[in-house]
Each structure stands twice: as structure tokens, then as C-alpha cells.
Amino acid sequence: MSIKIKVYNQKAEAAGEMELSAKVFGRKISEALIHQAVVTQMANERKVIAHTKDRGEVRGGGRKPWAQKGTGRARHGSSRSPIWIGGGVTFGPRNDRNFKMRINKKMKRNAILMVLSDKVANDNLAVLEKLEMAEFKTKIFKGIIENLENKKAIKSDGKKRSLLIMVDQGDEKLKNSARNLPGIELLNLDNINIVDILKHKTLVMTKAAILKTEERYK
């Protein structure tokens, strides 16, 4: 079984049709698996910033504040005690916390294929014959995207743009031409991940990226 989808060129002209493999782009959705894959990726990308010092790390407190007996005051051994102002923190956040999670490769792969299938099912996938830039020029790249949107080659609801463009290999001219445009992200197929696909409403893939995806995951 295959799925047919229209292919457009950079001028937003129809360039025929392409058959998508149902094994890759026609998967049955499992929200639980997708959720698990998203949570795992976000946990593994989490940076531990919050850090408090305990009584052994705060400055000072080497001398006993006052004599153990005879002052009429409570006994204290160090001003670094957590009950003192400026002392250490008890049970505070530490930068050695580990938020890492694991998911096996098969589950991760299936989750990615499910979100790709969801894009196809909801008509949020557009296929371009190719996407090339002769020079580093944001204005030209912006014109290409706007032309594709105006001619309905790329789905757009007129609101804030949310577009992920996926190419088969890295291209510096494309990367630098697209990086300053709001609402547009360019992704090399080698860096495909479930969070970026879900984060953007519309996915645009080149024909070469489609073929490489099917070869990799089928």
C-alpha cells in the first residue's frame, strides 16, 4: 500500500506526484509512545542550572562563634550552619542531579514515523522536487517560501508561521539564508528528532529527503 502526494518545484508549480511508503508515512498513531519519546528527549536535553551550597561550601565559619558554655546563648559550632543567615542550604537543588531517561531505538524510531504519518494524515506535509540556493540570500529564500504559501503549495492559515524544512543533507547556503526568518527552521535529515517535528505545524521535505527517510526506516 502506498500514499500519493503532490510534488512542487521552487516556483510553486506542480511537478507530478510521488508515492509515499505506508510503512513509513502510514503508521498507526500511539499517543502514549509519542509522549514517552518526547519526554525522554526533553529530559536528556535538560541542563541543570540551579545549584545551592551546603555548609561545607559556603565561605567562612571556621571559628566557633562563641564559647560552648557561660554565655547564656544557645551553643553553635559554626556560622555555616543552615540555621544561620548566610549559612549552607539544607536539601537545596544541586547541579549533580541526573534527569537522563532511556528509550530503546525501535521505540524512538516508531515514534518519529508516527509523527511523520500524522503530518501526512492531516495534510501538513509538503514535498518539494528540490530546494537549492545559488547564493547566501535571505530575501530570495523568503520569496520562495512566500510564493509556495501564496500558491497553496505549502499549507498556511495566515497566522503565525510554523514551518520545518527538512533536507537530505547539510547545505550552508540554505542554512544561512533561512536562519534569520521567524517561524522557519531548517533541519538536516541526520538531525531528525520528534520534538522539532511536533513543534512545527507544517513540515516541508525535499524529494531526496523523502527517499532517504524511506530507505533508512523501511
Phi and psi in degrees as a GROMACS rama.xvg file:
@    title "Ramachandran Plot"
@    xaxis  label "Phi"
@    yaxis  label "Psi"
@TYPE xy
-133.743  163.756  SER-2
-120.772  128.314  ILE-3
-93.6187  138.044  LYS-4
-142.239  145.978  ILE-5
-73.1367  147.727  LYS-6
-117.464  135.225  VAL-7
-119.853  154.463  TYR-8
-94.7123  -177.172  ASN-9
-67.5739  -17.8185  GLN-10
-90.956  9.16832  LYS-11
68.1403  24.9531  ALA-12
-96.7052  142.835  GLU-13
-63.4288  131.638  ALA-14
-123.165  31.2533  ALA-15
102.418  -162.997  GLY-16
-125.81  161.542  GLU-17
-135.995  141.286  MET-18
-93.8344  126.051  GLU-19
-98.2037  139.322  LEU-20
-70.608  129.276  SER-21
-68.0524  -22.7277  ALA-22
-69.0963  -22.7773  LYS-23
-106.705  -46.0036  VAL-24
-109.096  11.026  PHE-25
-129.456  33.5308  GLY-26
-74.9809  149.45  ARG-27
-76.3886  136.033  LYS-28
-82.731  136.314  ILE-29
-123.867  104.617  SER-30
-62.6842  -33.8883  GLU-31
-64.5599  -42.8861  ALA-32
-68.5216  -41.3517  LEU-33
-62.1052  -43.1906  ILE-34
-61.4071  -42.4  HIS-35
-63.4802  -41.4944  GLN-36
-66.786  -39.4961  ALA-37
-66.1245  -47.4781  VAL-38
-61.1912  -40.2423  VAL-39
-63.7769  -47.1352  THR-40
-63.0096  -43.741  GLN-41
-68.0135  -35.4291  MET-42
-67.0789  -39.6579  ALA-43
-72.0371  -21.324  ASN-44
-91.1359  -5.91077  GLU-45
-68.6445  132.123  ARG-46
-102.352  128.838  LYS-47
-85.1344  110.352  VAL-48
-106.685  -46.5446  ILE-49
-62.6844  129.993  ALA-50
-151.907  126.648  HIS-51
-114.218  153.868  THR-52
-92.2134  137.907  LYS-53
-88.82  -176.905  ASP-54
-65.3106  -19.1693  ARG-55
-86.2785  -5.83773  GLY-56
-113.176  -20.7043  GLU-57
-72.3267  156.797  VAL-58
-80.075  146.815  ARG-59
83.6282  -167.359  GLY-60
80.157  14.7466  GLY-61
-75.2717  -21.0633  GLY-62
-104.697  143.449  ARG-63
-65.647  127.163  LYS-64
-54.0833  -44.422  PRO-65
-154.672  173.242  TRP-66
-62.0321  151.774  ALA-67
-62.8838  -38.4156  GLN-68
-129.722  159.02  LYS-69
93.988  -6.42517  GLY-70
-96.1068  -16.6962  THR-71
82.5074  -0.440144  GLY-72
-104.935  164.168  ARG-73
-64.1442  148.05  ALA-74
-74.8549  139.736  ARG-75
-141.323  141.224  HIS-76
-102.228  -23.4438  GLY-77
-159.595  143.593  SER-78
-77.8263  -2.31065  SER-79
-86.4308  0.352514  ARG-80
-60.6684  143.397  SER-81
-59.3993  -19.8751  PRO-82
-85.187  -3.00064  ILE-83
-97.7457  146.907  TRP-84
-65.5527  128.814  ILE-85
87.639  0.962071  GLY-86
-83.3083  -173.899  GLY-87
-69.2666  166.497  GLY-88
-105.178  132.633  VAL-89
-89.4564  126.83  THR-90
56.764  34.0622  PHE-91
-81.4942  169.179  GLY-92
-65.653  141.663  PRO-93
-123.732  150.946  ARG-94
-83.5033  6.10901  ASN-95
-101.148  12.8377  ASP-96
-68.7467  146.785  ARG-97
-117.313  114.366  ASN-98
-103.248  8.78219  PHE-99
-61.8213  140.566  LYS-100
-129.902  161.392  MET-101
-128.406  145.947  ARG-102
-144.245  138.042  ILE-103
-72.8167  161.144  ASN-104
-61.4683  -38.0109  LYS-105
-66.0386  -42.083  LYS-106
-65.5596  -41.8506  MET-107
-63.3516  -43.4587  LYS-108
-63.8064  -44.6283  ARG-109
-63.3492  -36.9962  ASN-110
-64.5337  -41.9294  ALA-111
-62.8562  -42.7104  ILE-112
-65.9378  -32.7656  LEU-113
-66.2095  -42.6809  MET-114
-71.2444  -31.6614  VAL-115
-65.0883  -42.2171  LEU-116
-63.9151  -36.0174  SER-117
-65.394  -37.7592  ASP-118
-62.1035  -41.3453  LYS-119
-66.6317  -46.2429  VAL-120
-61.9624  -31.5159  ALA-121
-100.861  14.7916  ASN-122
58.6145  38.0924  ASP-123
-112.055  20.1677  ASN-124
-118.172  127.866  LEU-125
-119.193  140.145  ALA-126
-115.65  127.835  VAL-127
-107.448  142.335  LEU-128
-58.2277  -43.9161  GLU-129
-164.379  162.836  LYS-130
-139.369  107.269  LEU-131
-134.422  151.156  GLU-132
-126.528  131.852  MET-133
-79.8922  -19.8823  ALA-134
-152.753  168.61  GLU-135
-78.7815  99.8626  PHE-136
-150.142  104.192  LYS-137
-63.7944  -38.0809  THR-138
-60.8797  -41.8407  LYS-139
-67.3926  -43.5977  ILE-140
-62.9654  -42.5111  PHE-141
-60.9378  -39.7619  LYS-142
-63.2911  -38.2865  GLY-143
-62.924  -46.5343  ILE-144
-64.8603  -44.8643  ILE-145
-63.7516  -38.2025  GLU-146
-64.5476  -40.7841  ASN-147
-64.7268  -36.8089  LEU-148
-71.6588  -42.6097  GLU-149
-64.5051  -33.2129  ASN-150
-94.5937  13.0213  LYS-151
65.3473  16.6137  LYS-152
-71.56  -33.0679  ALA-153
-114.282  128.909  ILE-154
-66.6829  129.271  LYS-155
-146.384  132.658  SER-156
-99.9089  9.89124  ASP-157
82.9263  -5.60427  GLY-158
-92.0669  -158.522  LYS-159
-60.9919  129.672  LYS-160
-69.591  137.298  ARG-161
-141.55  90.7973  SER-162
-129.889  125.937  LEU-163
-112.356  121.607  LEU-164
-106.716  124.81  ILE-165
-116.906  122.084  MET-166
-113.734  163.384  VAL-167
-76.1999  -25.1266  ASP-168
-151.963  162.819  GLN-169
-63.3888  140.727  GLY-170
-142.046  110.92  ASP-171
-63.2866  -36.4573  GLU-172
-66.5956  -42.3002  LYS-173
-65.9464  -45.6836  LEU-174
-58.7524  -48.7443  LYS-175
-75.0575  -23.9364  ASN-176
-77.5633  -26.1312  SER-177
-100.457  -15.0492  ALA-178
-68.7095  -23.6916  ARG-179
-97.7655  4.74498  ASN-180
-90.6907  121.618  LEU-181
-67.1648  141.431  PRO-182
81.055  4.69017  GLY-183
-126.332  130.886  ILE-184
-130.215  133.064  GLU-185
-103.471  130.157  LEU-186
-131.283  130.578  LEU-187
-75.5604  140.755  ASN-188
-58.524  -27.819  LEU-189
-67.8237  -18.2254  ASP-190
-106.596  20.69  ASN-191
-60.164  134.862  ILE-192
-151.769  154.57  ASN-193
-69.5165  -33.4419  ILE-194
-66.1878  -45.3576  VAL-195
-64.7711  -36.9636  ASP-196
-66.2145  -43.2331  ILE-197
-72.3193  -29.4565  LEU-198
-68.0952  -27.3131  LYS-199
-106.801  138.44  HIS-200
-70.1436  -43.6507  LYS-201
-111.899  136.21  THR-202
-114.098  128.603  LEU-203
-116.803  126.397  VAL-204
-126.554  142.468  MET-205
-77.5182  161.066  THR-206
-60.0224  -39.1704  LYS-207
-64.482  -37.24  ALA-208
-67.5761  -37.6647  ALA-209
-61.3409  -48.8003  ILE-210
-63.5781  -39.8547  LEU-211
-68.226  -36.9214  LYS-212
-64.2562  -44.9591  THR-213
-64.6818  -38.8253  GLU-214
-66.3866  -36.9501  GLU-215
-74.7161  -40.4226  ARG-216
-105.144  -11.7387  TYR-217
